[in-house]
Amino acid sequence: MSHPTTTNKEISTRRAKSFSSCYASAFTCYVDRAKGALIWDVEGNEYLDFAGGIGGMNVGHSHPKVVSALKDQAERFTHTCLMVAPYESAVQLAEKLCEAAPGDEPKAVAYVTSGAEAVENAVKIARVYTGRTGVVTMANGYHGRTMLTMAMTGRVMPFKAGFGPFAPEVYPIGSPYCYRCPMGKTYPDCEASCADLLSELFVKEVAAKSIACFVMEPVLGEGGFIVPPKEYTKKIKAICEEHGILFVSDEIQAGMARTGKVFAIEHFDVVPDLITTAKSLAAGMPISAVVGKRDIMDSVHPGGVGGTYSGNALGCAAGLAVLDILESEDLFSRADIIGEKVMTCFESLQKSFSIIGDVRGLSAMVAMELVHDKETKEPAPDLARAVVSYCFDKGLLLLATGTYGNVLRILSPLVITDEQLDRGLKIIEEAFTSVCK
Ligand SMILES: Cc1ncc(COP(=O)(O)O)c(C=O)c1O
């Protein structure tokens, strides 16, 4: 390893002079290079990556197929603007996304750039198709940082404080958050009655015929890896159908094999009208898409959705490589194996450490929720931060999330080796021993 030409501390000092403090990073290491599930900083320190760029790196860092696709694309051209001079790779990727989307009806794709933009455009499309304005969301959901998606997001700090007024016509309902049931009930006796909150909304708040779409994450990401009961999603879809409301599955964090399927909604026996995808779609390249039923997608006038970088050429090249890798390396099965291993480890930790209130997940989307008291369920974001900090000191990048900031989640690349996964889980175990002593 050559001597570092700079240190993390030196860059941090320069950063403090050039970055606004409104922009924060979880860790103080500055990345030099990354491969698979490993990251090295400018000082040559190695980190195990359980954060995966917040779910953008399911195929791992610098996967040879992604690197080769990007190199090849960059040598041919980087940007002509898909809205100006289009290219075949965008069509190929759209064909594959249409094929992967659940349901037999014909599908179509529209590209944009970020996850938030995909959600915004799904709402725009739903509004045109239905001629209605209202949007129903989940109280613990996260959909982005734009004006509309902030309104659709159920967490004030750091996402919303001071940024209002928010876009109108957004109606959150209590989430299927079994550990903190909005109805005070217990699953399965509850029979997923929290889905009735949607019908209740139409009695108390807004007419069903004013609602264009219901937008839900099939597994809530930033909300703390909340997995809705299957009956919940089915009930919600039935209520939507009864009232002519479109069902939008926001797959930005849960999609692309994270839950063992291309789209997480496939676990719930529900065919969504529209899907939003980004993040791991293109191994962290900025490209996102709305995939949906053709008649709905085509209800918008030509040119109504787009943007300078929408469907950018590098993103399409990476996206095609990603879909190939998911299949050829069977990262779907790998996600299930990773999920099982993490779940077993977390459940065993829960037996030893009373601060672990809940362990939950679906396939490789596994999390644990920390509390000060198992009876009161008082959230323990301080303890989550302490575990994260211990792990960082031992070379593991782990992220806290959740409405209360007290959930530890695993978003490691799915190409992580068994040895790396075991090593990371061992560090988490040691962190609990240290934090709880
Ligand atoms: C479910 C979900 N929707 C939307 C977004 C917003 O995506 P982006 O940060 O690319 O705008 C995120 C990002 O974390 C997400 O997890």
The ligand as an SDF file (V2000), in Angstrom:
LIG
                    3D

 16 16  0  0  0  0  0  0  0  0999 V2000
  -38.3700    4.2090   -0.6900 C   0  0  0  0  0  0  0  0  0  0  0  0
  -37.6330    5.4180   -1.1700 C   0  0  0  0  0  0  0  0  0  0  0  0
  -38.2500    6.2750   -2.0110 N   0  0  0  0  0  0  0  0  0  0  0  0
  -37.6310    7.3560   -2.4750 C   0  0  0  0  0  0  0  0  0  0  0  0
  -36.3390    7.6590   -2.0970 C   0  0  0  0  0  0  0  0  0  0  0  0
  -35.6700    8.8940   -2.6280 C   0  0  0  0  0  0  0  0  0  0  0  0
  -34.6540    8.5480   -3.5250 O   0  0  0  0  0  0  0  0  0  0  0  0
  -33.5270    9.6150   -3.8990 P   0  0  0  0  0  0  0  0  0  0  0  0
  -32.6980    9.8200   -2.6790 O   0  0  0  0  0  0  0  0  0  0  0  0
  -32.7810    8.9720   -5.0260 O   0  0  0  0  0  0  0  0  0  0  0  0
  -34.2360   10.8500   -4.3210 O   0  0  0  0  0  0  0  0  0  0  0  0
  -35.6640    6.8020   -1.2270 C   0  0  0  0  0  0  0  0  0  0  0  0
  -34.2950    7.0800   -0.7770 C   0  0  0  0  0  0  0  0  0  0  0  0
  -33.7950    6.5910    0.2050 O   0  0  0  0  0  0  0  0  0  0  0  0
  -36.3250    5.6530   -0.7420 C   0  0  0  0  0  0  0  0  0  0  0  0
  -35.7290    4.7950    0.1080 O   0  0  0  0  0  0  0  0  0  0  0  0
  1  2  1  0
  2  3  1  0
  2 15  2  0
  3  4  2  0
  4  5  1  0
  5  6  1  0
  5 12  2  0
  6  7  1  0
  7  8  1  0
  8  9  2  0
  8 10  1  0
  8 11  1  0
 12 13  1  0
 12 15  1  0
 13 14  2  0
 15 16  1  0
M  END
$$$$
